[in-house]
């Protein structure tokens, strides 16, 4: 047990320890049978071993809102080593802050030990940077401290499946009922500790249909520049959560409203000022939201390709204007846009490679003669590129007839496809060029 450590963990950073409001099931409405089986088994085993164990955070929030959580996390006063000793099928991960993955068949539950306040600087180790962002925040604590170090009241909720009780330290249940998103503690300090909390405020407000509390919202625009100090890889992770929340359209609107898009998607500032660009981006986001709500798969590469496509078009036009041939100009434009965007968020190479492939295939849809349409149909990225083309058509960027032709062509039989092929100027020029070479040479031998 870790209670012996708690006496030295209070610092000026933390808030006054609170006593929880313990809410019965008749008020919060979460019955034990709504908790995932693996989370139930994990909590039961920890409690039987003499430890506290609660389902925490987003799962409790979603259940109160009447939603089905994507996953269930558990918090406990047991150390990672003690948790590992209870569960045979478990593993400890992490270096700076250890957590335990408990496995139940194909399911997995993440178990964390209650966390406390950041340690005071010692032995030359810096706790925070010059902007106030926490660099060291991995200390065991008790449940009240764990609740206090969470960002928003709606995420500081603990559910005890044994007693079907919600432990609420900061009025999160009341805030959910009032449709209010409120920061725990002093907002300016909390945003300086972790600027990503500003993005999380936008995501939770949009996805849970909440209004950001006035005091919580007020510092956001002023402190938005702090996002520049956040590691690019962490910004990418947070943006991916935001864009795949099922409420991407509303999230992007709120990002712009709060002035946060400059730090993560600066290209949107230009794109959304263009009528075609804004329509294209919003259609892509709506399509993503619809697929997520229908439990269909979505591709992050496709989404980021859509978000930056009109910037690629603009860069492509400028490059061609310098006299660069179209295909090399397109590849130069793609590299330029990718390099600029990855300065803000570290889009992984596996995604940027797919993005460039989607972009590079778009000009090939214009080629509808000879064997080129058949070769494009066989391309492994054809379906994603075709969906991308349909977005371009729907937004008005390109002729809707092009998308209709490809829709019919891929479903047609061999004879129908042959009849659909277009005799374009490019093919005619090639044939004339071949005839000119043949006319200048020796005559062809007579047949037979």
C-alpha positions as CSV (number, residue, x, y, z in Angstrom):
1,X,0.0,0.0,0.0
2,X,1.2,3.5,-0.6
3,X,-0.6,5.6,2.0
4,X,2.8,6.1,3.9
5,X,3.9,8.2,0.9
6,X,1.1,10.7,1.0
7,X,2.3,12.9,3.8
8,X,5.1,14.4,1.7
9,X,3.1,14.8,-1.5
10,X,1.2,18.0,-0.9
11,X,2.6,21.1,-2.6
12,X,1.5,24.6,-3.5
13,X,0.5,23.4,-6.9
14,X,-2.3,21.1,-5.7
15,X,-5.7,22.2,-4.6
16,X,-7.1,21.8,-1.2
17,X,-8.0,18.1,-0.8
18,X,-11.7,17.6,-1.3
19,X,-14.1,15.1,0.2
20,X,-16.2,13.3,-2.4
21,X,-19.9,13.5,-2.9
22,X,-20.9,9.8,-3.0
23,X,-23.8,9.4,-5.4
24,X,-26.2,6.4,-5.4
25,X,-27.3,4.5,-8.5
26,X,-30.8,5.9,-8.3
27,X,-29.3,9.4,-9.1
28,X,-26.5,8.6,-11.5
29,X,-28.3,5.7,-13.2
30,X,-25.2,3.5,-13.9
31,X,-25.9,-0.1,-13.0
32,X,-23.1,-2.7,-12.7
33,X,-24.2,-4.6,-15.8
34,X,-23.2,-1.6,-18.0
35,X,-19.6,-2.0,-17.1
36,X,-17.4,-4.0,-19.4
37,X,-16.7,-7.6,-18.2
38,X,-13.0,-7.2,-18.1
39,X,-13.2,-3.9,-16.0
40,X,-15.6,-5.6,-13.6
41,X,-13.3,-8.6,-13.1
42,X,-10.4,-6.3,-12.6
43,X,-12.1,-4.1,-10.0
44,X,-13.5,-7.2,-8.2
45,X,-10.1,-8.9,-8.0
46,X,-8.4,-5.7,-6.7
47,X,-11.0,-5.1,-4.1
48,X,-10.9,-8.8,-3.0
49,X,-7.1,-8.3,-2.5
50,X,-7.8,-5.4,-0.1
51,X,-7.2,-2.4,-2.5
52,X,-9.5,0.4,-3.7
53,X,-10.5,0.0,-7.3
54,X,-12.7,2.3,-9.5
55,X,-13.7,2.7,-13.1
56,X,-12.6,6.2,-13.9
57,X,-12.7,9.1,-16.3
58,X,-14.3,9.1,-19.7
59,X,-16.2,5.8,-19.2
60,X,-18.1,7.2,-16.2
61,X,-18.7,10.5,-18.0
62,X,-20.1,8.7,-21.1
63,X,-22.3,6.3,-19.1
64,X,-23.9,9.2,-17.3
65,X,-24.6,10.8,-20.7
66,X,-26.2,7.6,-21.8
67,X,-23.5,6.6,-24.2
68,X,-21.6,3.3,-24.6
69,X,-17.9,3.9,-23.7
70,X,-15.3,2.8,-26.2
71,X,-13.1,1.4,-23.3
72,X,-12.9,1.2,-19.5
73,X,-10.0,2.4,-17.4
74,X,-9.4,1.4,-13.8
75,X,-7.7,3.4,-11.0
76,X,-6.4,1.9,-7.8
77,X,-4.3,2.6,-4.7
78,X,-2.2,-0.6,-5.6
79,X,1.2,0.0,-7.1
80,X,1.9,-1.4,-10.6
81,X,4.0,-4.2,-9.1
82,X,1.1,-5.1,-6.7
83,X,-1.4,-5.1,-9.6
84,X,1.0,-7.3,-11.6
85,X,1.1,-9.7,-8.7
86,X,-2.7,-10.2,-8.7
87,X,-3.2,-10.7,-12.5
88,X,-1.3,-13.5,-14.2
89,X,-2.2,-12.1,-17.6
90,X,-0.9,-8.6,-17.2
91,X,2.1,-6.5,-18.1
92,X,3.6,-3.3,-16.8
93,X,4.4,-0.7,-19.5
94,X,5.9,2.8,-19.4
95,X,9.1,4.2,-17.9
96,X,8.3,7.6,-16.5
97,X,4.9,6.6,-15.2
98,X,4.1,2.9,-15.0
99,X,0.7,1.5,-15.8
100,X,-0.6,-2.1,-16.1
101,X,-2.4,-3.7,-18.9
102,X,-4.7,-6.4,-17.6
103,X,-5.8,-8.9,-20.3
104,X,-9.1,-10.8,-20.3
105,X,-9.3,-12.9,-23.4
106,X,-9.2,-10.4,-26.3
107,X,-10.1,-7.5,-24.0
108,X,-7.7,-5.3,-22.2
109,X,-8.1,-2.8,-19.3
110,X,-5.6,-0.2,-18.4
111,X,-5.0,0.1,-14.7
112,X,-3.3,3.2,-13.2
113,X,-2.2,3.9,-9.7
114,X,-3.7,7.1,-8.1
115,X,-1.4,10.0,-8.9
116,X,-0.5,12.9,-6.8
117,X,1.1,16.4,-7.3
118,X,4.4,17.0,-9.1
119,X,7.4,16.7,-7.0
120,X,9.3,19.8,-6.0
121,X,12.5,20.3,-8.0
122,X,15.4,18.4,-6.5
123,X,18.8,17.2,-7.4
124,X,18.9,19.7,-10.3
125,X,15.7,18.2,-12.0
126,X,13.4,20.8,-13.4
127,X,9.6,20.3,-12.6
128,X,8.4,22.8,-15.2
129,X,9.7,24.8,-18.2
130,X,9.8,28.6,-18.5
131,X,6.2,28.6,-19.7
132,X,4.9,26.7,-16.7
133,X,4.5,23.3,-18.6
134,X,5.0,20.4,-16.3
135,X,8.0,18.3,-17.2
136,X,7.7,15.9,-14.2
137,X,4.3,14.8,-13.0
138,X,4.6,11.1,-12.1
139,X,4.1,10.7,-8.4
140,X,1.9,8.3,-6.6
141,X,-0.9,9.8,-4.5
142,X,-4.3,9.2,-3.1
143,X,-7.8,9.3,-4.7
144,X,-8.5,12.9,-3.8
145,X,-5.1,14.0,-5.3
146,X,-5.8,11.9,-8.4
147,X,-9.1,13.6,-8.8
148,X,-7.5,17.0,-8.4
149,X,-4.8,16.5,-11.0
150,X,-7.3,15.6,-13.7
151,X,-8.3,18.4,-16.1
152,X,-12.1,18.8,-16.1
153,X,-14.7,18.1,-13.5
154,X,-16.5,15.7,-15.8
155,X,-13.4,13.5,-16.1
156,X,-12.8,13.4,-12.3
157,X,-15.5,10.8,-11.6
158,X,-14.9,7.4,-10.0
159,X,-17.4,4.5,-10.2
160,X,-17.3,1.7,-7.7
161,X,-19.0,-1.3,-9.4
162,X,-19.3,-3.2,-6.1
163,X,-21.5,-0.6,-4.5
164,X,-22.7,1.0,-7.8
165,X,-21.7,4.4,-6.4
166,X,-20.1,7.4,-8.2
167,X,-17.5,9.3,-6.2
168,X,-17.5,12.9,-7.3
169,X,-14.9,15.2,-5.9
170,X,-15.4,18.4,-8.0
171,X,-19.1,18.5,-9.0
172,X,-18.7,16.7,-12.3
173,X,-22.1,15.1,-12.3
174,X,-23.8,18.4,-11.7
175,X,-21.7,19.9,-14.6
176,X,-22.9,17.2,-16.9
177,X,-26.5,17.8,-16.0
178,X,-26.0,21.5,-16.7
179,X,-24.1,20.8,-19.9
180,X,-21.1,22.7,-18.6
181,X,-17.4,22.0,-19.1
182,X,-15.4,23.4,-16.2
183,X,-11.7,23.2,-15.4
184,X,-10.5,21.9,-12.0
185,X,-8.4,24.6,-10.4
186,X,-7.2,27.9,-11.8
187,X,-7.5,27.7,-15.6
188,X,-4.4,29.8,-16.6
189,X,-2.2,27.6,-14.4
190,X,-3.7,24.4,-15.6
191,X,-3.3,25.4,-19.3
192,X,0.3,26.4,-18.6
193,X,1.0,23.1,-17.0
194,X,-0.3,21.3,-20.1
195,X,-1.4,23.4,-23.1
196,X,-3.0,20.3,-24.7
197,X,-5.8,20.9,-22.2
198,X,-7.0,23.7,-24.5
199,X,-7.5,21.2,-27.3
200,X,-9.2,18.8,-25.0
201,X,-11.6,21.5,-23.9
202,X,-12.7,21.9,-27.5
203,X,-13.0,18.2,-28.1
204,X,-15.1,17.5,-24.9
205,X,-17.3,20.5,-25.5
206,X,-18.0,19.5,-29.1
207,X,-18.4,15.7,-28.5
208,X,-20.5,16.0,-25.4
209,X,-22.5,19.1,-26.5
210,X,-21.2,21.2,-23.6
211,X,-20.7,24.9,-23.2
212,X,-17.2,25.8,-21.9
213,X,-17.5,27.6,-18.6
214,X,-16.6,31.3,-18.9
215,X,-13.6,31.2,-16.6
216,X,-12.4,28.0,-18.4
217,X,-12.7,29.6,-21.8
218,X,-11.4,33.1,-21.1
219,X,-7.6,32.3,-21.2
220,X,-7.6,30.0,-24.2
221,X,-7.1,32.6,-27.0
222,X,-4.4,34.4,-25.0
223,X,-2.5,31.2,-24.2
224,X,-3.0,29.4,-27.6
225,X,0.6,30.2,-28.6
226,X,1.7,27.7,-25.8
227,X,0.8,24.9,-28.1
228,X,4.1,25.6,-30.0
229,X,5.9,24.3,-26.9
230,X,4.1,20.9,-27.0
231,X,6.0,18.0,-28.7
232,X,4.7,17.6,-32.3
233,X,4.0,13.9,-31.7
234,X,1.7,14.6,-28.8
235,X,-0.2,17.2,-30.8
236,X,-0.7,14.7,-33.5
237,X,-2.2,12.2,-31.0
238,X,-4.6,14.8,-29.6
239,X,-5.6,16.0,-33.1
240,X,-6.3,12.4,-34.1
241,X,-8.6,12.0,-31.1
242,X,-10.4,15.3,-32.0
243,X,-10.8,14.4,-35.7
244,X,-11.9,10.9,-35.0
245,X,-14.3,11.8,-32.2
246,X,-17.4,11.5,-34.4
247,X,-17.8,15.3,-34.0
248,X,-15.0,16.5,-36.2
249,X,-17.1,19.2,-38.0
250,X,-18.0,20.8,-34.7
251,X,-14.5,20.4,-33.3
252,X,-12.9,22.2,-36.2
253,X,-15.4,25.0,-36.0
254,X,-14.7,25.4,-32.3
255,X,-10.9,25.3,-32.9
256,X,-11.3,28.3,-35.3
257,X,-13.6,30.0,-32.9
258,X,-11.1,29.8,-30.0
259,X,-8.1,30.6,-32.2
260,X,-6.4,27.3,-31.7
261,X,-6.1,26.1,-35.3
262,X,-3.0,28.2,-35.8
263,X,-1.0,25.9,-33.5
264,X,-2.1,22.5,-35.0
265,X,-3.7,23.0,-38.5
266,X,-2.4,26.4,-39.7
267,X,-3.2,25.4,-43.3
268,X,-6.9,25.4,-42.5
269,X,-6.7,29.2,-41.9
270,X,-6.0,29.6,-45.6
271,X,-8.2,26.8,-46.9
272,X,-11.3,27.7,-45.0
273,X,-11.2,31.2,-46.4
274,X,-11.7,29.7,-49.9
275,X,-15.4,28.7,-50.7
276,X,-14.3,25.5,-52.5
277,X,-11.7,24.7,-49.9
278,X,-14.1,25.1,-47.0
279,X,-16.8,23.0,-48.7
280,X,-14.3,20.3,-49.5
281,X,-12.9,20.1,-45.9
282,X,-16.3,20.2,-44.3
283,X,-17.6,17.4,-46.6
284,X,-14.5,15.3,-45.7
285,X,-15.1,15.9,-41.9
286,X,-18.8,15.2,-42.2
287,X,-18.1,12.0,-44.1
288,X,-15.7,10.9,-41.4
289,X,-18.3,11.7,-38.6
290,X,-20.9,9.7,-40.5
291,X,-18.7,6.7,-40.8
292,X,-17.6,6.7,-37.2
293,X,-21.2,7.0,-36.0
294,X,-22.1,4.0,-38.2
295,X,-19.2,2.0,-36.7
296,X,-17.4,2.0,-40.0
297,X,-13.6,2.1,-40.4
298,X,-11.9,5.5,-41.2
299,X,-8.5,6.3,-42.4
300,X,-6.5,9.0,-40.7
301,X,-4.3,9.3,-43.8
302,X,-7.4,10.0,-45.9
303,X,-8.6,12.6,-43.4
304,X,-5.3,14.5,-43.3
305,X,-5.0,14.2,-47.1
306,X,-8.4,15.9,-47.4
307,X,-7.6,18.6,-44.8
308,X,-4.5,19.7,-46.8
309,X,-5.5,18.9,-50.4
310,X,-6.4,22.5,-51.4
311,X,-3.1,23.7,-50.1
312,X,-1.5,21.1,-52.3
313,X,-3.5,22.4,-55.2
314,X,-2.3,26.0,-54.5
315,X,1.3,24.9,-54.2
316,X,1.0,22.8,-57.4
317,X,-0.3,25.7,-59.4
318,X,2.6,27.9,-58.2
319,X,5.1,25.3,-59.1
320,X,3.7,24.7,-62.6
321,X,3.8,28.5,-63.1
322,X,7.5,28.3,-62.7
323,X,7.7,26.1,-65.7
324,X,8.0,22.8,-63.9
325,X,6.2,19.9,-65.7
326,X,2.9,18.8,-64.1
327,X,3.9,15.5,-62.5
328,X,7.2,16.7,-61.0
329,X,5.4,19.9,-59.9
330,X,2.8,17.9,-58.1
331,X,5.4,15.9,-56.2
332,X,7.3,19.1,-55.3
333,X,4.0,20.6,-54.0
334,X,3.2,17.5,-51.9
335,X,6.6,17.6,-50.2
336,X,6.3,21.3,-49.5
337,X,2.9,20.9,-47.8
338,X,3.9,17.8,-45.8
339,X,7.0,19.5,-44.5
340,X,5.1,22.6,-43.5
341,X,2.4,20.7,-41.7
342,X,4.7,18.3,-39.9
343,X,6.4,21.3,-38.3
344,X,3.2,21.6,-36.2
345,X,2.1,18.0,-35.7
346,X,4.2,15.0,-36.4
347,X,2.1,13.1,-38.8
348,X,3.7,9.6,-38.9
349,X,5.5,8.6,-42.2
350,X,3.1,5.7,-42.7
351,X,0.3,8.3,-43.0
352,X,2.2,10.8,-45.1
353,X,3.1,8.1,-47.6
354,X,-0.5,7.2,-48.0
355,X,-1.5,10.9,-48.3
356,X,0.9,11.4,-51.1
357,X,-0.3,8.3,-52.9
358,X,-3.9,9.5,-52.7
359,X,-2.9,12.9,-54.1
360,X,-0.7,11.5,-56.8
361,X,-3.5,9.3,-58.1
362,X,-5.9,12.2,-58.6
363,X,-4.6,13.3,-62.0
364,X,-4.8,9.7,-63.3
365,X,-8.6,9.8,-63.1
366,X,-8.5,12.3,-66.0
367,X,-6.9,9.6,-68.2
368,X,-9.8,7.5,-69.6
369,X,-8.3,6.1,-72.7
370,X,-6.4,3.0,-73.7
371,X,-5.2,0.7,-70.9
372,X,-4.8,3.5,-68.3
373,X,-8.2,3.2,-66.7
374,X,-7.8,-0.6,-66.3
375,X,-4.4,-0.1,-64.7
376,X,-5.8,2.4,-62.3
377,X,-8.6,0.0,-61.3
378,X,-6.0,-2.5,-60.3
379,X,-4.1,-0.1,-58.1
380,X,-4.2,-1.1,-54.4
381,X,-5.2,2.5,-53.4
382,X,-7.9,2.8,-56.1
383,X,-10.9,2.6,-53.7
384,X,-9.5,5.3,-51.4
385,X,-8.5,7.5,-54.3
386,X,-11.9,7.1,-55.9
387,X,-13.6,8.1,-52.6
388,X,-11.3,11.1,-52.6
389,X,-12.4,12.0,-56.2
390,X,-16.0,11.8,-55.2
391,X,-15.4,14.4,-52.5
392,X,-13.8,16.6,-55.0
393,X,-16.8,16.2,-57.3
394,X,-19.3,16.8,-54.6
395,X,-17.5,20.0,-53.4
396,X,-17.6,21.4,-56.9
397,X,-13.8,21.4,-57.3
398,X,-14.0,19.1,-60.4
399,X,-16.7,18.0,-62.9
400,X,-19.2,15.7,-61.3
401,X,-19.3,13.8,-64.6
402,X,-15.8,12.5,-63.9
403,X,-16.9,10.8,-60.7
404,X,-20.0,9.5,-62.4
405,X,-17.9,8.0,-65.2
406,X,-15.6,6.1,-62.8
407,X,-18.6,4.9,-60.8
408,X,-20.1,3.4,-63.9
409,X,-16.8,2.2,-65.3
410,X,-15.8,0.1,-62.3
411,X,-19.1,-1.7,-62.2
412,X,-19.4,-2.3,-65.9
413,X,-18.6,-5.5,-67.7
414,X,-15.8,-5.8,-70.2
415,X,-17.8,-4.9,-73.3
416,X,-19.4,-1.9,-71.6
417,X,-16.0,-0.7,-70.4
418,X,-14.6,-0.9,-73.9
419,X,-17.4,1.3,-75.1
420,X,-16.8,3.9,-72.4
421,X,-13.2,4.6,-73.2
422,X,-12.5,8.1,-74.3
423,X,-10.4,9.0,-77.3
424,X,-8.6,12.0,-76.0
425,X,-6.2,14.4,-77.7
426,X,-3.2,12.9,-75.9
427,X,-3.7,9.5,-77.5
428,X,-4.2,11.0,-81.0
429,X,-1.0,13.0,-80.8
430,X,0.9,9.9,-79.8
431,X,-0.5,8.0,-82.8
432,X,0.3,10.8,-85.2
433,X,3.9,10.9,-83.9
434,X,4.3,7.2,-84.4
435,X,2.9,7.5,-88.0
436,X,5.4,10.3,-88.8
437,X,8.3,8.1,-87.7
438,X,7.1,5.2,-89.8
439,X,6.6,7.3,-92.9
440,X,10.2,8.4,-92.8
441,X,11.6,4.8,-92.8
442,X,11.5,1.9,-95.1
443,X,8.2,0.7,-96.4
444,X,6.6,-2.1,-94.5
445,X,6.7,-5.5,-96.2
446,X,3.6,-6.7,-98.0
447,X,1.4,-9.1,-96.1
448,X,1.5,-12.8,-97.3
